[in-house]
Amino acid sequence: MPVATATAPGGAVPHRIFNQPISGSWRFSAQSNSAARVRAISRHFGATSNDVVLAVCGAALCRYMLELGKRPERPLITAVPVSTSREERDSGNETPSH
């Protein structure tokens, strides 16, 4: 396994199939769900809509890695822009630092 090349809160970021330069051979896939469906799921589980979207994305990444035989030995680490306030502002989403 290649050596980790970055650090994050909690330690080194292990090399993954995603940690490489983007090239023309990369693929993109999308899935659409209605906002009403996401809100219904969030209410059912007492979570936010963002929590639901992140859970779906995490599960999709895990499934993709398992299909490729690249099961991570440790959790994936990422940074996600999130709204840190419900007030109106010009800056939009922010990526909180730890």
LOMAR-292696 format. One record per residue: residue number from 0; residue in one letter; x, y, z of N, C-alpha, C in turn. Coordinates in nm, 3 decimals. Each point is the difference from the previous one (the first is absolute). Example, Ala and Ser with C-alpha at 12.3 -4.5 7.8 and 13.67 -1.06 7.14 Angstrom:
# residues 2
(0 a (1.319 -0.569 0.780) (-0.089 0.119 0.000) (0.090 0.120 0.000))
(1 s (-0.035 0.105 -0.072) (0.082 0.119 0.006) (-0.077 0.109 0.073))
***
This chain:
# residues 98
(0 m (0.085 -0.118 0.000) (-0.085 0.118 0.000) (0.090 0.124 0.000))
(1 p (-0.028 0.100 -0.090) (0.081 0.121 -0.003) (-0.008 0.078 0.130))
(2 v (0.100 0.079 0.026) (0.008 0.080 0.122) (-0.100 0.115 -0.008))
(3 a (-0.057 0.036 0.113) (-0.093 0.113 0.006) (0.072 0.127 -0.045))
(4 t (-0.073 0.087 -0.071) (0.061 0.121 -0.054) (-0.056 0.128 0.060))
(5 a (-0.096 -0.009 0.087) (-0.061 0.119 0.059) (-0.038 -0.030 0.144))
(6 t (-0.034 0.104 0.073) (-0.047 -0.019 0.136) (-0.136 0.066 0.016))
(7 a (-0.072 -0.046 0.099) (-0.132 0.051 0.032) (-0.019 -0.013 0.149))
(8 p (-0.104 0.066 0.054) (-0.025 -0.020 0.142) (-0.011 -0.148 0.032))
(9 g (0.075 -0.048 0.093) (-0.003 -0.140 0.036) (0.112 -0.081 -0.062))
(10 g (0.084 0.062 -0.082) (0.115 -0.074 -0.052) (0.018 0.010 -0.150))
(11 a (0.085 -0.087 -0.050) (0.034 -0.001 -0.142) (-0.116 -0.050 -0.084))
(12 v (-0.009 0.051 -0.120) (-0.102 -0.043 -0.094) (0.059 -0.114 -0.083))
(13 p (-0.055 -0.120 0.012) (0.054 -0.113 -0.077) (-0.029 0.017 -0.148))
(14 h (0.087 -0.056 -0.084) (-0.020 0.007 -0.145) (-0.126 -0.078 -0.037))
(15 r (-0.079 0.057 -0.087) (-0.121 -0.065 -0.052) (-0.001 0.014 -0.151))
(16 i (-0.087 -0.072 -0.067) (-0.010 0.008 -0.144) (-0.042 0.140 -0.046))
(17 f (-0.055 0.080 0.088) (-0.045 0.135 -0.035) (0.112 0.103 0.012))
(18 n (0.108 -0.031 0.070) (0.109 0.095 0.025) (0.099 -0.001 -0.115))
(19 q (-0.040 0.046 -0.113) (0.088 0.006 -0.115) (-0.046 0.112 -0.093))
(20 p (0.088 0.045 -0.088) (-0.038 0.108 -0.091) (-0.118 -0.040 -0.088))
(21 i (-0.084 0.096 -0.031) (-0.114 -0.026 -0.088) (0.051 -0.007 -0.144))
(22 s (-0.048 -0.099 -0.072) (0.040 -0.016 -0.141) (-0.126 -0.017 -0.085))
(23 g (0.020 -0.011 -0.128) (-0.112 -0.018 -0.092) (-0.070 -0.134 0.014))
(24 s (0.060 -0.094 0.072) (-0.061 -0.132 0.013) (-0.095 -0.011 0.119))
(25 w (-0.018 0.107 0.074) (-0.092 -0.003 0.113) (-0.144 0.004 -0.051))
(26 r (-0.090 -0.061 0.078) (-0.141 -0.002 -0.032) (-0.078 0.077 0.106))
(27 f (-0.117 0.042 -0.038) (-0.088 0.071 0.091) (-0.136 -0.067 -0.005))
(28 s (-0.061 -0.013 0.115) (-0.132 -0.059 0.009) (-0.086 0.087 0.091))
(29 a (-0.127 0.006 -0.029) (-0.090 0.083 0.081) (-0.129 -0.077 0.029))
(30 q (-0.061 0.037 0.109) (-0.129 -0.058 0.039) (-0.088 0.114 0.046))
(31 s (-0.122 0.002 -0.041) (-0.093 0.105 0.040) (-0.104 -0.056 0.097))
(32 n (-0.027 0.077 0.103) (-0.108 -0.029 0.094) (-0.070 0.130 0.029))
(33 s (-0.129 -0.004 0.020) (-0.074 0.122 0.027) (0.034 0.052 0.140))
(34 a (-0.008 0.130 0.015) (0.024 0.061 0.131) (-0.103 -0.052 0.101))
(35 a (-0.122 -0.023 -0.047) (-0.105 -0.051 0.090) (0.038 -0.139 0.054))
(36 r (0.057 -0.084 -0.085) (0.041 -0.134 0.045) (0.114 0.009 0.102))
(37 v (0.098 0.086 -0.028) (0.111 0.018 0.094) (-0.051 0.053 0.133))
(38 r (-0.091 0.097 -0.004) (-0.056 0.055 0.126) (-0.078 -0.106 0.077))
(39 a (-0.075 -0.084 -0.071) (-0.077 -0.106 0.067) (0.094 -0.097 0.070))
(40 i (0.109 -0.037 -0.066) (0.097 -0.090 0.062) (0.064 0.067 0.120))
(41 s (0.034 0.129 -0.013) (0.063 0.071 0.112) (-0.094 0.008 0.120))
(42 r (-0.127 0.026 -0.025) (-0.098 0.006 0.112) (-0.013 -0.137 0.066))
(43 h (-0.006 -0.106 -0.082) (-0.014 -0.135 0.054) (0.114 -0.036 0.096))
(44 f (0.121 0.041 -0.034) (0.116 -0.035 0.081) (0.044 0.111 0.096))
(45 g (-0.073 0.113 0.001) (0.036 0.109 0.089) (0.134 0.062 -0.037))
(46 a (0.026 0.009 -0.129) (0.126 0.053 -0.051) (-0.027 0.120 -0.090))
(47 t (0.106 0.064 -0.045) (-0.016 0.109 -0.096) (0.004 -0.057 -0.142))
(48 s (-0.044 0.079 -0.094) (0.009 -0.040 -0.140) (0.145 -0.021 -0.040))
(49 n (0.090 0.087 0.049) (0.142 -0.017 -0.029) (0.051 -0.133 0.053))
(50 d (-0.045 -0.041 0.119) (0.039 -0.130 0.056) (-0.040 -0.114 -0.094))
(51 v (-0.121 0.009 -0.056) (-0.049 -0.104 -0.090) (0.085 -0.005 -0.127))
(52 v (0.028 0.116 -0.059) (0.080 0.004 -0.123) (0.140 -0.054 0.026))
(53 l (0.062 0.039 0.111) (0.133 -0.051 0.032) (-0.001 -0.150 0.025))
(54 a (-0.104 -0.052 0.064) (-0.011 -0.144 0.024) (-0.012 -0.076 -0.133))
(55 v (-0.079 0.052 -0.092) (-0.017 -0.064 -0.131) (0.133 0.002 -0.076))
(56 c (0.068 0.115 0.001) (0.129 0.010 -0.069) (0.103 -0.094 0.062))
(57 g (0.006 -0.007 0.131) (0.093 -0.089 0.068) (-0.027 -0.145 -0.032))
(58 a (-0.127 -0.038 0.000) (-0.036 -0.138 -0.032) (0.035 -0.033 -0.145))
(59 a (-0.021 0.095 -0.091) (0.033 -0.023 -0.141) (0.151 -0.017 -0.017))
(60 l (0.080 0.083 0.067) (0.146 -0.014 -0.009) (0.045 -0.135 0.056))
(61 c (-0.056 -0.040 0.112) (0.036 -0.128 0.060) (-0.035 -0.115 -0.094))
(62 r (-0.120 0.004 -0.056) (-0.042 -0.107 -0.093) (0.091 -0.005 -0.123))
(63 y (0.035 0.117 -0.054) (0.088 0.007 -0.116) (0.136 -0.061 0.031))
(64 m (0.056 0.035 0.116) (0.131 -0.053 0.037) (-0.006 -0.151 0.023))
(65 l (-0.108 -0.049 0.059) (-0.015 -0.145 0.019) (-0.009 -0.073 -0.134))
(66 e (-0.074 0.059 -0.095) (-0.011 -0.061 -0.132) (0.135 -0.010 -0.070))
(67 l (0.089 0.097 0.027) (0.133 -0.001 -0.060) (0.100 -0.083 0.081))
(68 g (-0.045 -0.056 0.113) (0.090 -0.075 0.086) (0.097 0.089 0.075))
(69 k (-0.039 0.124 0.025) (0.087 0.098 0.067) (-0.060 0.041 0.134))
(70 r (-0.049 -0.096 0.075) (-0.061 0.031 0.130) (0.098 0.074 0.089))
(71 p (-0.039 0.117 0.051) (0.090 0.074 0.087) (0.017 -0.069 0.135))
(72 e (0.123 0.000 0.049) (0.027 -0.058 0.131) (-0.034 0.099 0.111))
(73 r (0.000 0.128 -0.035) (-0.035 0.107 0.094) (-0.107 0.086 -0.064))
(74 p (-0.072 0.080 0.080) (-0.105 0.085 -0.057) (0.057 0.099 -0.102))
(75 l (-0.083 0.036 -0.098) (0.037 0.104 -0.094) (-0.004 0.134 0.071))
(76 i (0.086 0.091 -0.043) (0.007 0.134 0.059) (-0.025 0.100 -0.111))
(77 t (-0.086 0.097 0.025) (-0.028 0.101 -0.100) (-0.036 0.132 0.066))
(78 a (0.000 0.104 -0.078) (-0.048 0.132 0.045) (-0.125 0.031 -0.081))
(79 v (-0.102 0.047 0.067) (-0.127 0.028 -0.066) (-0.042 0.143 0.034))
(80 p (-0.027 0.082 -0.101) (-0.051 0.134 0.030) (-0.138 -0.011 0.065))
(81 v (-0.020 0.070 0.108) (-0.128 -0.004 0.071) (-0.041 0.141 0.039))
(82 s (-0.128 0.019 0.017) (-0.049 0.126 0.050) (0.025 0.004 0.150))
(83 t (0.070 0.101 0.046) (0.030 0.011 0.143) (-0.095 0.095 0.071))
(84 s (-0.096 0.052 -0.074) (-0.093 0.097 0.057) (-0.129 -0.004 -0.079))
(85 r (-0.109 0.033 0.063) (-0.128 0.007 -0.071) (-0.032 0.144 -0.040))
(86 e (0.088 0.094 0.034) (-0.023 0.141 -0.032) (0.038 0.028 -0.144))
(87 e (-0.064 0.103 -0.059) (0.036 0.044 -0.135) (0.142 0.055 0.001))
(88 r (0.078 -0.035 -0.101) (0.134 0.055 -0.014) (0.044 -0.016 -0.144))
(89 d (0.104 0.071 -0.039) (0.048 -0.003 -0.137) (0.097 -0.113 -0.027))
(90 s (0.059 -0.061 0.102) (0.109 -0.094 -0.021) (-0.046 -0.140 -0.040))
(91 g (-0.125 -0.035 0.014) (-0.045 -0.134 -0.035) (0.050 -0.104 0.098))
(92 n (0.028 -0.121 -0.051) (0.050 -0.108 0.085) (0.145 0.022 0.036))
(93 e (0.041 -0.061 0.109) (0.135 0.010 0.049) (0.052 -0.138 0.034))
(94 t (0.131 -0.016 0.000) (0.061 -0.126 0.045) (0.062 0.029 0.135))
(95 p (-0.062 -0.044 0.110) (0.055 0.030 0.132) (0.136 -0.066 0.020))
(96 s (0.088 0.069 0.068) (0.130 -0.060 0.031) (-0.004 -0.060 0.138))
(97 h (0.083 -0.102 0.023) (0.003 -0.068 0.130) (0.118 0.045 0.078))
***
